[in-house]
Amino acid sequence: MKFLIQLVISTLAVLISTYLLSPHIRIDNNSFFTALVVAAVLAFLNTVIKPIMIVLTIPVTVFSFGFFLLVINALMIILAAKIVSGFHVQGFWWALLFSFILSFVTSILEGIKKRDENKGGI
């Protein structure tokens, strides 16, 4: 059940972030299903591919004081856009901005969820 709640939160974060960055980042027809697939693909990429990328780029990451991790985040979003039809990213810088906004929106939604859990909600 926690996985489904997390997936819905991620989906809502994708929809909100896409709305804020439209037309540079877009989901065709603002489809909830496409946003759900984007959230699932990003979860998969961040679980499987991103750790491999981090290990392979340790020297660059250390040399850049960790800032190269932002590049990896943007690349994961661009890769998700290549995988999911109906999800479009206009370029690297928009993907980078999308990753910032997505993280921010997700943290707000997670905070709301935790507040509700503490009050006896969800």
Phi and psi restraints in degrees (range 20) as a CNS / XPLOR table:
assign (resid 1 and name C) (resid 2 and name N)
       (resid 2 and name CA) (resid 2 and name C) 1.0 -61.6 20.0 2
assign (resid 2 and name N) (resid 2 and name CA)
       (resid 2 and name C) (resid 3 and name N) 1.0 -37.8 20.0 2
assign (resid 2 and name C) (resid 3 and name N)
       (resid 3 and name CA) (resid 3 and name C) 1.0 -62.2 20.0 2
assign (resid 3 and name N) (resid 3 and name CA)
       (resid 3 and name C) (resid 4 and name N) 1.0 -43.1 20.0 2
assign (resid 3 and name C) (resid 4 and name N)
       (resid 4 and name CA) (resid 4 and name C) 1.0 -64.9 20.0 2
assign (resid 4 and name N) (resid 4 and name CA)
       (resid 4 and name C) (resid 5 and name N) 1.0 -41.0 20.0 2
assign (resid 4 and name C) (resid 5 and name N)
       (resid 5 and name CA) (resid 5 and name C) 1.0 -63.9 20.0 2
assign (resid 5 and name N) (resid 5 and name CA)
       (resid 5 and name C) (resid 6 and name N) 1.0 -43.1 20.0 2
assign (resid 5 and name C) (resid 6 and name N)
       (resid 6 and name CA) (resid 6 and name C) 1.0 -63.1 20.0 2
assign (resid 6 and name N) (resid 6 and name CA)
       (resid 6 and name C) (resid 7 and name N) 1.0 -39.1 20.0 2
assign (resid 6 and name C) (resid 7 and name N)
       (resid 7 and name CA) (resid 7 and name C) 1.0 -65.6 20.0 2
assign (resid 7 and name N) (resid 7 and name CA)
       (resid 7 and name C) (resid 8 and name N) 1.0 -39.9 20.0 2
assign (resid 7 and name C) (resid 8 and name N)
       (resid 8 and name CA) (resid 8 and name C) 1.0 -66.4 20.0 2
assign (resid 8 and name N) (resid 8 and name CA)
       (resid 8 and name C) (resid 9 and name N) 1.0 -41.4 20.0 2
assign (resid 8 and name C) (resid 9 and name N)
       (resid 9 and name CA) (resid 9 and name C) 1.0 -61.5 20.0 2
assign (resid 9 and name N) (resid 9 and name CA)
       (resid 9 and name C) (resid 10 and name N) 1.0 -44.7 20.0 2
assign (resid 9 and name C) (resid 10 and name N)
       (resid 10 and name CA) (resid 10 and name C) 1.0 -63.5 20.0 2
assign (resid 10 and name N) (resid 10 and name CA)
       (resid 10 and name C) (resid 11 and name N) 1.0 -39.3 20.0 2
assign (resid 10 and name C) (resid 11 and name N)
       (resid 11 and name CA) (resid 11 and name C) 1.0 -63.0 20.0 2
assign (resid 11 and name N) (resid 11 and name CA)
       (resid 11 and name C) (resid 12 and name N) 1.0 -45.8 20.0 2
assign (resid 11 and name C) (resid 12 and name N)
       (resid 12 and name CA) (resid 12 and name C) 1.0 -62.9 20.0 2
assign (resid 12 and name N) (resid 12 and name CA)
       (resid 12 and name C) (resid 13 and name N) 1.0 -38.8 20.0 2
assign (resid 12 and name C) (resid 13 and name N)
       (resid 13 and name CA) (resid 13 and name C) 1.0 -63.6 20.0 2
assign (resid 13 and name N) (resid 13 and name CA)
       (resid 13 and name C) (resid 14 and name N) 1.0 -40.2 20.0 2
assign (resid 13 and name C) (resid 14 and name N)
       (resid 14 and name CA) (resid 14 and name C) 1.0 -63.4 20.0 2
assign (resid 14 and name N) (resid 14 and name CA)
       (resid 14 and name C) (resid 15 and name N) 1.0 -44.6 20.0 2
assign (resid 14 and name C) (resid 15 and name N)
       (resid 15 and name CA) (resid 15 and name C) 1.0 -63.2 20.0 2
assign (resid 15 and name N) (resid 15 and name CA)
       (resid 15 and name C) (resid 16 and name N) 1.0 -44.7 20.0 2
assign (resid 15 and name C) (resid 16 and name N)
       (resid 16 and name CA) (resid 16 and name C) 1.0 -65.6 20.0 2
assign (resid 16 and name N) (resid 16 and name CA)
       (resid 16 and name C) (resid 17 and name N) 1.0 -45.1 20.0 2
assign (resid 16 and name C) (resid 17 and name N)
       (resid 17 and name CA) (resid 17 and name C) 1.0 -64.0 20.0 2
assign (resid 17 and name N) (resid 17 and name CA)
       (resid 17 and name C) (resid 18 and name N) 1.0 -39.6 20.0 2
assign (resid 17 and name C) (resid 18 and name N)
       (resid 18 and name CA) (resid 18 and name C) 1.0 -64.2 20.0 2
assign (resid 18 and name N) (resid 18 and name CA)
       (resid 18 and name C) (resid 19 and name N) 1.0 -42.1 20.0 2
assign (resid 18 and name C) (resid 19 and name N)
       (resid 19 and name CA) (resid 19 and name C) 1.0 -61.2 20.0 2
assign (resid 19 and name N) (resid 19 and name CA)
       (resid 19 and name C) (resid 20 and name N) 1.0 -41.9 20.0 2
assign (resid 19 and name C) (resid 20 and name N)
       (resid 20 and name CA) (resid 20 and name C) 1.0 -67.9 20.0 2
assign (resid 20 and name N) (resid 20 and name CA)
       (resid 20 and name C) (resid 21 and name N) 1.0 -29.7 20.0 2
assign (resid 20 and name C) (resid 21 and name N)
       (resid 21 and name CA) (resid 21 and name C) 1.0 -104.8 20.0 2
assign (resid 21 and name N) (resid 21 and name CA)
       (resid 21 and name C) (resid 22 and name N) 1.0 10.2 20.0 2
assign (resid 21 and name C) (resid 22 and name N)
       (resid 22 and name CA) (resid 22 and name C) 1.0 -63.5 20.0 2
assign (resid 22 and name N) (resid 22 and name CA)
       (resid 22 and name C) (resid 23 and name N) 1.0 139.6 20.0 2
assign (resid 22 and name C) (resid 23 and name N)
       (resid 23 and name CA) (resid 23 and name C) 1.0 -95.7 20.0 2
assign (resid 23 and name N) (resid 23 and name CA)
       (resid 23 and name C) (resid 24 and name N) 1.0 5.7 20.0 2
assign (resid 23 and name C) (resid 24 and name N)
       (resid 24 and name CA) (resid 24 and name C) 1.0 -75.2 20.0 2
assign (resid 24 and name N) (resid 24 and name CA)
       (resid 24 and name C) (resid 25 and name N) 1.0 -31.1 20.0 2
assign (resid 24 and name C) (resid 25 and name N)
       (resid 25 and name CA) (resid 25 and name C) 1.0 -123.3 20.0 2
assign (resid 25 and name N) (resid 25 and name CA)
       (resid 25 and name C) (resid 26 and name N) 1.0 127.4 20.0 2
assign (resid 25 and name C) (resid 26 and name N)
       (resid 26 and name CA) (resid 26 and name C) 1.0 -147.7 20.0 2
assign (resid 26 and name N) (resid 26 and name CA)
       (resid 26 and name C) (resid 27 and name N) 1.0 153.9 20.0 2
assign (resid 26 and name C) (resid 27 and name N)
       (resid 27 and name CA) (resid 27 and name C) 1.0 -116.9 20.0 2
assign (resid 27 and name N) (resid 27 and name CA)
       (resid 27 and name C) (resid 28 and name N) 1.0 126.1 20.0 2
assign (resid 27 and name C) (resid 28 and name N)
       (resid 28 and name CA) (resid 28 and name C) 1.0 -56.2 20.0 2
assign (resid 28 and name N) (resid 28 and name CA)
       (resid 28 and name C) (resid 29 and name N) 1.0 129.1 20.0 2
assign (resid 28 and name C) (resid 29 and name N)
       (resid 29 and name CA) (resid 29 and name C) 1.0 59.7 20.0 2
assign (resid 29 and name N) (resid 29 and name CA)
       (resid 29 and name C) (resid 30 and name N) 1.0 19.3 20.0 2
assign (resid 29 and name C) (resid 30 and name N)
       (resid 30 and name CA) (resid 30 and name C) 1.0 46.3 20.0 2
assign (resid 30 and name N) (resid 30 and name CA)
       (resid 30 and name C) (resid 31 and name N) 1.0 43.0 20.0 2
assign (resid 30 and name C) (resid 31 and name N)
       (resid 31 and name CA) (resid 31 and name C) 1.0 -71.0 20.0 2
assign (resid 31 and name N) (resid 31 and name CA)
       (resid 31 and name C) (resid 32 and name N) 1.0 126.3 20.0 2
assign (resid 31 and name C) (resid 32 and name N)
       (resid 32 and name CA) (resid 32 and name C) 1.0 -63.4 20.0 2
assign (resid 32 and name N) (resid 32 and name CA)
       (resid 32 and name C) (resid 33 and name N) 1.0 -39.3 20.0 2
assign (resid 32 and name C) (resid 33 and name N)
       (resid 33 and name CA) (resid 33 and name C) 1.0 -62.8 20.0 2
assign (resid 33 and name N) (resid 33 and name CA)
       (resid 33 and name C) (resid 34 and name N) 1.0 -44.1 20.0 2
assign (resid 33 and name C) (resid 34 and name N)
       (resid 34 and name CA) (resid 34 and name C) 1.0 -63.5 20.0 2
assign (resid 34 and name N) (resid 34 and name CA)
       (resid 34 and name C) (resid 35 and name N) 1.0 -41.0 20.0 2
assign (resid 34 and name C) (resid 35 and name N)
       (resid 35 and name CA) (resid 35 and name C) 1.0 -63.1 20.0 2
assign (resid 35 and name N) (resid 35 and name CA)
       (resid 35 and name C) (resid 36 and name N) 1.0 -36.7 20.0 2
assign (resid 35 and name C) (resid 36 and name N)
       (resid 36 and name CA) (resid 36 and name C) 1.0 -63.4 20.0 2
assign (resid 36 and name N) (resid 36 and name CA)
       (resid 36 and name C) (resid 37 and name N) 1.0 -42.9 20.0 2
assign (resid 36 and name C) (resid 37 and name N)
       (resid 37 and name CA) (resid 37 and name C) 1.0 -65.8 20.0 2
assign (resid 37 and name N) (resid 37 and name CA)
       (resid 37 and name C) (resid 38 and name N) 1.0 -41.3 20.0 2
assign (resid 37 and name C) (resid 38 and name N)
       (resid 38 and name CA) (resid 38 and name C) 1.0 -60.5 20.0 2
assign (resid 38 and name N) (resid 38 and name CA)
       (resid 38 and name C) (resid 39 and name N) 1.0 -45.6 20.0 2
assign (resid 38 and name C) (resid 39 and name N)
       (resid 39 and name CA) (resid 39 and name C) 1.0 -61.6 20.0 2
assign (resid 39 and name N) (resid 39 and name CA)
       (resid 39 and name C) (resid 40 and name N) 1.0 -41.7 20.0 2
assign (resid 39 and name C) (resid 40 and name N)
       (resid 40 and name CA) (resid 40 and name C) 1.0 -67.0 20.0 2
assign (resid 40 and name N) (resid 40 and name CA)
       (resid 40 and name C) (resid 41 and name N) 1.0 -42.7 20.0 2
assign (resid 40 and name C) (resid 41 and name N)
       (resid 41 and name CA) (resid 41 and name C) 1.0 -65.7 20.0 2
assign (resid 41 and name N) (resid 41 and name CA)
       (resid 41 and name C) (resid 42 and name N) 1.0 -41.9 20.0 2
assign (resid 41 and name C) (resid 42 and name N)
       (resid 42 and name CA) (resid 42 and name C) 1.0 -63.3 20.0 2
assign (resid 42 and name N) (resid 42 and name CA)
       (resid 42 and name C) (resid 43 and name N) 1.0 -39.3 20.0 2
assign (resid 42 and name C) (resid 43 and name N)
       (resid 43 and name CA) (resid 43 and name C) 1.0 -61.8 20.0 2
assign (resid 43 and name N) (resid 43 and name CA)
       (resid 43 and name C) (resid 44 and name N) 1.0 -43.6 20.0 2
assign (resid 43 and name C) (resid 44 and name N)
       (resid 44 and name CA) (resid 44 and name C) 1.0 -63.8 20.0 2
assign (resid 44 and name N) (resid 44 and name CA)
       (resid 44 and name C) (resid 45 and name N) 1.0 -48.4 20.0 2
assign (resid 44 and name C) (resid 45 and name N)
       (resid 45 and name CA) (resid 45 and name C) 1.0 -61.6 20.0 2
assign (resid 45 and name N) (resid 45 and name CA)
       (resid 45 and name C) (resid 46 and name N) 1.0 -40.6 20.0 2
assign (resid 45 and name C) (resid 46 and name N)
       (resid 46 and name CA) (resid 46 and name C) 1.0 -71.4 20.0 2
assign (resid 46 and name N) (resid 46 and name CA)
       (resid 46 and name C) (resid 47 and name N) 1.0 -23.0 20.0 2
assign (resid 46 and name C) (resid 47 and name N)
       (resid 47 and name CA) (resid 47 and name C) 1.0 -87.4 20.0 2
assign (resid 47 and name N) (resid 47 and name CA)
       (resid 47 and name C) (resid 48 and name N) 1.0 -36.7 20.0 2
assign (resid 47 and name C) (resid 48 and name N)
       (resid 48 and name CA) (resid 48 and name C) 1.0 -104.4 20.0 2
assign (resid 48 and name N) (resid 48 and name CA)
       (resid 48 and name C) (resid 49 and name N) 1.0 -54.3 20.0 2
assign (resid 48 and name C) (resid 49 and name N)
       (resid 49 and name CA) (resid 49 and name C) 1.0 -80.9 20.0 2
assign (resid 49 and name N) (resid 49 and name CA)
       (resid 49 and name C) (resid 50 and name N) 1.0 -42.9 20.0 2
assign (resid 49 and name C) (resid 50 and name N)
       (resid 50 and name CA) (resid 50 and name C) 1.0 -58.7 20.0 2
assign (resid 50 and name N) (resid 50 and name CA)
       (resid 50 and name C) (resid 51 and name N) 1.0 -44.7 20.0 2
assign (resid 50 and name C) (resid 51 and name N)
       (resid 51 and name CA) (resid 51 and name C) 1.0 -60.8 20.0 2
assign (resid 51 and name N) (resid 51 and name CA)
       (resid 51 and name C) (resid 52 and name N) 1.0 -35.3 20.0 2
assign (resid 51 and name C) (resid 52 and name N)
       (resid 52 and name CA) (resid 52 and name C) 1.0 -64.8 20.0 2
assign (resid 52 and name N) (resid 52 and name CA)
       (resid 52 and name C) (resid 53 and name N) 1.0 -44.1 20.0 2
assign (resid 52 and name C) (resid 53 and name N)
       (resid 53 and name CA) (resid 53 and name C) 1.0 -62.5 20.0 2
assign (resid 53 and name N) (resid 53 and name CA)
       (resid 53 and name C) (resid 54 and name N) 1.0 -39.3 20.0 2
assign (resid 53 and name C) (resid 54 and name N)
       (resid 54 and name CA) (resid 54 and name C) 1.0 -63.9 20.0 2
assign (resid 54 and name N) (resid 54 and name CA)
       (resid 54 and name C) (resid 55 and name N) 1.0 -44.9 20.0 2
assign (resid 54 and name C) (resid 55 and name N)
       (resid 55 and name CA) (resid 55 and name C) 1.0 -63.7 20.0 2
assign (resid 55 and name N) (resid 55 and name CA)
       (resid 55 and name C) (resid 56 and name N) 1.0 -41.7 20.0 2
assign (resid 55 and name C) (resid 56 and name N)
       (resid 56 and name CA) (resid 56 and name C) 1.0 -68.9 20.0 2
assign (resid 56 and name N) (resid 56 and name CA)
       (resid 56 and name C) (resid 57 and name N) 1.0 -23.0 20.0 2
assign (resid 56 and name C) (resid 57 and name N)
       (resid 57 and name CA) (resid 57 and name C) 1.0 -111.9 20.0 2
assign (resid 57 and name N) (resid 57 and name CA)
       (resid 57 and name C) (resid 58 and name N) 1.0 22.4 20.0 2
assign (resid 57 and name C) (resid 58 and name N)
       (resid 58 and name CA) (resid 58 and name C) 1.0 -53.6 20.0 2
assign (resid 58 and name N) (resid 58 and name CA)
       (resid 58 and name C) (resid 59 and name N) 1.0 -47.0 20.0 2
assign (resid 58 and name C) (resid 59 and name N)
       (resid 59 and name CA) (resid 59 and name C) 1.0 -59.5 20.0 2
assign (resid 59 and name N) (resid 59 and name CA)
       (resid 59 and name C) (resid 60 and name N) 1.0 -42.7 20.0 2
assign (resid 59 and name C) (resid 60 and name N)
       (resid 60 and name CA) (resid 60 and name C) 1.0 -67.5 20.0 2
assign (resid 60 and name N) (resid 60 and name CA)
       (resid 60 and name C) (resid 61 and name N) 1.0 -39.9 20.0 2
assign (resid 60 and name C) (resid 61 and name N)
       (resid 61 and name CA) (resid 61 and name C) 1.0 -64.2 20.0 2
assign (resid 61 and name N) (resid 61 and name CA)
       (resid 61 and name C) (resid 62 and name N) 1.0 -43.8 20.0 2
assign (resid 61 and name C) (resid 62 and name N)
       (resid 62 and name CA) (resid 62 and name C) 1.0 -65.7 20.0 2
assign (resid 62 and name N) (resid 62 and name CA)
       (resid 62 and name C) (resid 63 and name N) 1.0 -44.7 20.0 2
assign (resid 62 and name C) (resid 63 and name N)
       (resid 63 and name CA) (resid 63 and name C) 1.0 -61.9 20.0 2
assign (resid 63 and name N) (resid 63 and name CA)
       (resid 63 and name C) (resid 64 and name N) 1.0 -34.3 20.0 2
assign (resid 63 and name C) (resid 64 and name N)
       (resid 64 and name CA) (resid 64 and name C) 1.0 -92.7 20.0 2
assign (resid 64 and name N) (resid 64 and name CA)
       (resid 64 and name C) (resid 65 and name N) 1.0 10.9 20.0 2
assign (resid 64 and name C) (resid 65 and name N)
       (resid 65 and name CA) (resid 65 and name C) 1.0 58.3 20.0 2
assign (resid 65 and name N) (resid 65 and name CA)
       (resid 65 and name C) (resid 66 and name N) 1.0 32.9 20.0 2
assign (resid 65 and name C) (resid 66 and name N)
       (resid 66 and name CA) (resid 66 and name C) 1.0 91.8 20.0 2
assign (resid 66 and name N) (resid 66 and name CA)
       (resid 66 and name C) (resid 67 and name N) 1.0 -8.3 20.0 2
assign (resid 66 and name C) (resid 67 and name N)
       (resid 67 and name CA) (resid 67 and name C) 1.0 -66.8 20.0 2
assign (resid 67 and name N) (resid 67 and name CA)
       (resid 67 and name C) (resid 68 and name N) 1.0 -21.9 20.0 2
assign (resid 67 and name C) (resid 68 and name N)
       (resid 68 and name CA) (resid 68 and name C) 1.0 -65.9 20.0 2
assign (resid 68 and name N) (resid 68 and name CA)
       (resid 68 and name C) (resid 69 and name N) 1.0 -20.8 20.0 2
assign (resid 68 and name C) (resid 69 and name N)
       (resid 69 and name CA) (resid 69 and name C) 1.0 -61.9 20.0 2
assign (resid 69 and name N) (resid 69 and name CA)
       (resid 69 and name C) (resid 70 and name N) 1.0 -29.5 20.0 2
assign (resid 69 and name C) (resid 70 and name N)
       (resid 70 and name CA) (resid 70 and name C) 1.0 -65.5 20.0 2
assign (resid 70 and name N) (resid 70 and name CA)
       (resid 70 and name C) (resid 71 and name N) 1.0 -38.1 20.0 2
assign (resid 70 and name C) (resid 71 and name N)
       (resid 71 and name CA) (resid 71 and name C) 1.0 -63.6 20.0 2
assign (resid 71 and name N) (resid 71 and name CA)
       (resid 71 and name C) (resid 72 and name N) 1.0 -42.4 20.0 2
assign (resid 71 and name C) (resid 72 and name N)
       (resid 72 and name CA) (resid 72 and name C) 1.0 -62.5 20.0 2
assign (resid 72 and name N) (resid 72 and name CA)
       (resid 72 and name C) (resid 73 and name N) 1.0 -41.3 20.0 2
assign (resid 72 and name C) (resid 73 and name N)
       (resid 73 and name CA) (resid 73 and name C) 1.0 -59.0 20.0 2
assign (resid 73 and name N) (resid 73 and name CA)
       (resid 73 and name C) (resid 74 and name N) 1.0 -46.6 20.0 2
assign (resid 73 and name C) (resid 74 and name N)
       (resid 74 and name CA) (resid 74 and name C) 1.0 -62.8 20.0 2
assign (resid 74 and name N) (resid 74 and name CA)
       (resid 74 and name C) (resid 75 and name N) 1.0 -39.7 20.0 2
assign (resid 74 and name C) (resid 75 and name N)
       (resid 75 and name CA) (resid 75 and name C) 1.0 -64.6 20.0 2
assign (resid 75 and name N) (resid 75 and name CA)
       (resid 75 and name C) (resid 76 and name N) 1.0 -35.4 20.0 2
assign (resid 75 and name C) (resid 76 and name N)
       (resid 76 and name CA) (resid 76 and name C) 1.0 -64.8 20.0 2
assign (resid 76 and name N) (resid 76 and name CA)
       (resid 76 and name C) (resid 77 and name N) 1.0 -37.7 20.0 2
assign (resid 76 and name C) (resid 77 and name N)
       (resid 77 and name CA) (resid 77 and name C) 1.0 -70.1 20.0 2
assign (resid 77 and name N) (resid 77 and name CA)
       (resid 77 and name C) (resid 78 and name N) 1.0 -41.1 20.0 2
assign (resid 77 and name C) (resid 78 and name N)
       (resid 78 and name CA) (resid 78 and name C) 1.0 -63.7 20.0 2
assign (resid 78 and name N) (resid 78 and name CA)
       (resid 78 and name C) (resid 79 and name N) 1.0 -40.8 20.0 2
assign (resid 78 and name C) (resid 79 and name N)
       (resid 79 and name CA) (resid 79 and name C) 1.0 -63.7 20.0 2
assign (resid 79 and name N) (resid 79 and name CA)
       (resid 79 and name C) (resid 80 and name N) 1.0 -40.2 20.0 2
assign (resid 79 and name C) (resid 80 and name N)
       (resid 80 and name CA) (resid 80 and name C) 1.0 -62.0 20.0 2
assign (resid 80 and name N) (resid 80 and name CA)
       (resid 80 and name C) (resid 81 and name N) 1.0 -38.2 20.0 2
assign (resid 80 and name C) (resid 81 and name N)
       (resid 81 and name CA) (resid 81 and name C) 1.0 -66.2 20.0 2
assign (resid 81 and name N) (resid 81 and name CA)
       (resid 81 and name C) (resid 82 and name N) 1.0 -32.5 20.0 2
assign (resid 81 and name C) (resid 82 and name N)
       (resid 82 and name CA) (resid 82 and name C) 1.0 -72.2 20.0 2
assign (resid 82 and name N) (resid 82 and name CA)
       (resid 82 and name C) (resid 83 and name N) 1.0 -32.7 20.0 2
assign (resid 82 and name C) (resid 83 and name N)
       (resid 83 and name CA) (resid 83 and name C) 1.0 -80.3 20.0 2
assign (resid 83 and name N) (resid 83 and name CA)
       (resid 83 and name C) (resid 84 and name N) 1.0 -42.8 20.0 2
assign (resid 83 and name C) (resid 84 and name N)
       (resid 84 and name CA) (resid 84 and name C) 1.0 -95.2 20.0 2
assign (resid 84 and name N) (resid 84 and name CA)
       (resid 84 and name C) (resid 85 and name N) 1.0 115.8 20.0 2
assign (resid 84 and name C) (resid 85 and name N)
       (resid 85 and name CA) (resid 85 and name C) 1.0 -74.2 20.0 2
assign (resid 85 and name N) (resid 85 and name CA)
       (resid 85 and name C) (resid 86 and name N) 1.0 138.6 20.0 2
assign (resid 85 and name C) (resid 86 and name N)
       (resid 86 and name CA) (resid 86 and name C) 1.0 99.0 20.0 2
assign (resid 86 and name N) (resid 86 and name CA)
       (resid 86 and name C) (resid 87 and name N) 1.0 -7.3 20.0 2
assign (resid 86 and name C) (resid 87 and name N)
       (resid 87 and name CA) (resid 87 and name C) 1.0 -113.6 20.0 2
assign (resid 87 and name N) (resid 87 and name CA)
       (resid 87 and name C) (resid 88 and name N) 1.0 121.1 20.0 2
assign (resid 87 and name C) (resid 88 and name N)
       (resid 88 and name CA) (resid 88 and name C) 1.0 -126.1 20.0 2
assign (resid 88 and name N) (resid 88 and name CA)
       (resid 88 and name C) (resid 89 and name N) 1.0 132.9 20.0 2
assign (resid 88 and name C) (resid 89 and name N)
       (resid 89 and name CA) (resid 89 and name C) 1.0 -123.1 20.0 2
assign (resid 89 and name N) (resid 89 and name CA)
       (resid 89 and name C) (resid 90 and name N) 1.0 130.0 20.0 2
assign (resid 89 and name C) (resid 90 and name N)
       (resid 90 and name CA) (resid 90 and name C) 1.0 -77.6 20.0 2
assign (resid 90 and name N) (resid 90 and name CA)
       (resid 90 and name C) (resid 91 and name N) 1.0 -18.7 20.0 2
assign (resid 90 and name C) (resid 91 and name N)
       (resid 91 and name CA) (resid 91 and name C) 1.0 172.3 20.0 2
assign (resid 91 and name N) (resid 91 and name CA)
       (resid 91 and name C) (resid 92 and name N) 1.0 -179.9 20.0 2
assign (resid 91 and name C) (resid 92 and name N)
       (resid 92 and name CA) (resid 92 and name C) 1.0 -59.1 20.0 2
assign (resid 92 and name N) (resid 92 and name CA)
       (resid 92 and name C) (resid 93 and name N) 1.0 -47.6 20.0 2
assign (resid 92 and name C) (resid 93 and name N)
       (resid 93 and name CA) (resid 93 and name C) 1.0 -65.7 20.0 2
assign (resid 93 and name N) (resid 93 and name CA)
       (resid 93 and name C) (resid 94 and name N) 1.0 -35.5 20.0 2
assign (resid 93 and name C) (resid 94 and name N)
       (resid 94 and name CA) (resid 94 and name C) 1.0 -69.5 20.0 2
assign (resid 94 and name N) (resid 94 and name CA)
       (resid 94 and name C) (resid 95 and name N) 1.0 -36.1 20.0 2
assign (resid 94 and name C) (resid 95 and name N)
       (resid 95 and name CA) (resid 95 and name C) 1.0 -64.8 20.0 2
assign (resid 95 and name N) (resid 95 and name CA)
       (resid 95 and name C) (resid 96 and name N) 1.0 -39.5 20.0 2
assign (resid 95 and name C) (resid 96 and name N)
       (resid 96 and name CA) (resid 96 and name C) 1.0 -64.2 20.0 2
assign (resid 96 and name N) (resid 96 and name CA)
       (resid 96 and name C) (resid 97 and name N) 1.0 -46.4 20.0 2
assign (resid 96 and name C) (resid 97 and name N)
       (resid 97 and name CA) (resid 97 and name C) 1.0 -63.2 20.0 2
assign (resid 97 and name N) (resid 97 and name CA)
       (resid 97 and name C) (resid 98 and name N) 1.0 -40.1 20.0 2
assign (resid 97 and name C) (resid 98 and name N)
       (resid 98 and name CA) (resid 98 and name C) 1.0 -59.5 20.0 2
assign (resid 98 and name N) (resid 98 and name CA)
       (resid 98 and name C) (resid 99 and name N) 1.0 -40.7 20.0 2
assign (resid 98 and name C) (resid 99 and name N)
       (resid 99 and name CA) (resid 99 and name C) 1.0 -64.9 20.0 2
assign (resid 99 and name N) (resid 99 and name CA)
       (resid 99 and name C) (resid 100 and name N) 1.0 -38.8 20.0 2
assign (resid 99 and name C) (resid 100 and name N)
       (resid 100 and name CA) (resid 100 and name C) 1.0 -63.7 20.0 2
assign (resid 100 and name N) (resid 100 and name CA)
       (resid 100 and name C) (resid 101 and name N) 1.0 -49.6 20.0 2
assign (resid 100 and name C) (resid 101 and name N)
       (resid 101 and name CA) (resid 101 and name C) 1.0 -66.2 20.0 2
assign (resid 101 and name N) (resid 101 and name CA)
       (resid 101 and name C) (resid 102 and name N) 1.0 -40.3 20.0 2
assign (resid 101 and name C) (resid 102 and name N)
       (resid 102 and name CA) (resid 102 and name C) 1.0 -60.5 20.0 2
assign (resid 102 and name N) (resid 102 and name CA)
       (resid 102 and name C) (resid 103 and name N) 1.0 -43.1 20.0 2
assign (resid 102 and name C) (resid 103 and name N)
       (resid 103 and name CA) (resid 103 and name C) 1.0 -63.4 20.0 2
assign (resid 103 and name N) (resid 103 and name CA)
       (resid 103 and name C) (resid 104 and name N) 1.0 -42.9 20.0 2
assign (resid 103 and name C) (resid 104 and name N)
       (resid 104 and name CA) (resid 104 and name C) 1.0 -63.9 20.0 2
assign (resid 104 and name N) (resid 104 and name CA)
       (resid 104 and name C) (resid 105 and name N) 1.0 -48.8 20.0 2
assign (resid 104 and name C) (resid 105 and name N)
       (resid 105 and name CA) (resid 105 and name C) 1.0 -64.9 20.0 2
assign (resid 105 and name N) (resid 105 and name CA)
       (resid 105 and name C) (resid 106 and name N) 1.0 -41.2 20.0 2
assign (resid 105 and name C) (resid 106 and name N)
       (resid 106 and name CA) (resid 106 and name C) 1.0 -61.6 20.0 2
assign (resid 106 and name N) (resid 106 and name CA)
       (resid 106 and name C) (resid 107 and name N) 1.0 -41.9 20.0 2
assign (resid 106 and name C) (resid 107 and name N)
       (resid 107 and name CA) (resid 107 and name C) 1.0 -65.7 20.0 2
assign (resid 107 and name N) (resid 107 and name CA)
       (resid 107 and name C) (resid 108 and name N) 1.0 -36.3 20.0 2
assign (resid 107 and name C) (resid 108 and name N)
       (resid 108 and name CA) (resid 108 and name C) 1.0 -64.8 20.0 2
assign (resid 108 and name N) (resid 108 and name CA)
       (resid 108 and name C) (resid 109 and name N) 1.0 -47.4 20.0 2
assign (resid 108 and name C) (resid 109 and name N)
       (resid 109 and name CA) (resid 109 and name C) 1.0 -64.6 20.0 2
assign (resid 109 and name N) (resid 109 and name CA)
       (resid 109 and name C) (resid 110 and name N) 1.0 -37.7 20.0 2
assign (resid 109 and name C) (resid 110 and name N)
       (resid 110 and name CA) (resid 110 and name C) 1.0 -63.8 20.0 2
assign (resid 110 and name N) (resid 110 and name CA)
       (resid 110 and name C) (resid 111 and name N) 1.0 -39.8 20.0 2
assign (resid 110 and name C) (resid 111 and name N)
       (resid 111 and name CA) (resid 111 and name C) 1.0 -62.9 20.0 2
assign (resid 111 and name N) (resid 111 and name CA)
       (resid 111 and name C) (resid 112 and name N) 1.0 -40.8 20.0 2
assign (resid 111 and name C) (resid 112 and name N)
       (resid 112 and name CA) (resid 112 and name C) 1.0 -63.8 20.0 2
assign (resid 112 and name N) (resid 112 and name CA)
       (resid 112 and name C) (resid 113 and name N) 1.0 -42.3 20.0 2
assign (resid 112 and name C) (resid 113 and name N)
       (resid 113 and name CA) (resid 113 and name C) 1.0 -62.4 20.0 2
assign (resid 113 and name N) (resid 113 and name CA)
       (resid 113 and name C) (resid 114 and name N) 1.0 -45.0 20.0 2
assign (resid 113 and name C) (resid 114 and name N)
       (resid 114 and name CA) (resid 114 and name C) 1.0 -66.3 20.0 2
assign (resid 114 and name N) (resid 114 and name CA)
       (resid 114 and name C) (resid 115 and name N) 1.0 -37.2 20.0 2
assign (resid 114 and name C) (resid 115 and name N)
       (resid 115 and name CA) (resid 115 and name C) 1.0 -63.1 20.0 2
assign (resid 115 and name N) (resid 115 and name CA)
       (resid 115 and name C) (resid 116 and name N) 1.0 -41.8 20.0 2
assign (resid 115 and name C) (resid 116 and name N)
       (resid 116 and name CA) (resid 116 and name C) 1.0 -66.2 20.0 2
assign (resid 116 and name N) (resid 116 and name CA)
       (resid 116 and name C) (resid 117 and name N) 1.0 -37.4 20.0 2
assign (resid 116 and name C) (resid 117 and name N)
       (resid 117 and name CA) (resid 117 and name C) 1.0 -64.7 20.0 2
assign (resid 117 and name N) (resid 117 and name CA)
       (resid 117 and name C) (resid 118 and name N) 1.0 -38.6 20.0 2
assign (resid 117 and name C) (resid 118 and name N)
       (resid 118 and name CA) (resid 118 and name C) 1.0 -69.5 20.0 2
assign (resid 118 and name N) (resid 118 and name CA)
       (resid 118 and name C) (resid 119 and name N) 1.0 -26.9 20.0 2
assign (resid 118 and name C) (resid 119 and name N)
       (resid 119 and name CA) (resid 119 and name C) 1.0 -86.4 20.0 2
assign (resid 119 and name N) (resid 119 and name CA)
       (resid 119 and name C) (resid 120 and name N) 1.0 -3.6 20.0 2
assign (resid 119 and name C) (resid 120 and name N)
       (resid 120 and name CA) (resid 120 and name C) 1.0 95.1 20.0 2
assign (resid 120 and name N) (resid 120 and name CA)
       (resid 120 and name C) (resid 121 and name N) 1.0 14.1 20.0 2
assign (resid 120 and name C) (resid 121 and name N)
       (resid 121 and name CA) (resid 121 and name C) 1.0 -77.4 20.0 2
assign (resid 121 and name N) (resid 121 and name CA)
       (resid 121 and name C) (resid 122 and name N) 1.0 -127.4 20.0 2
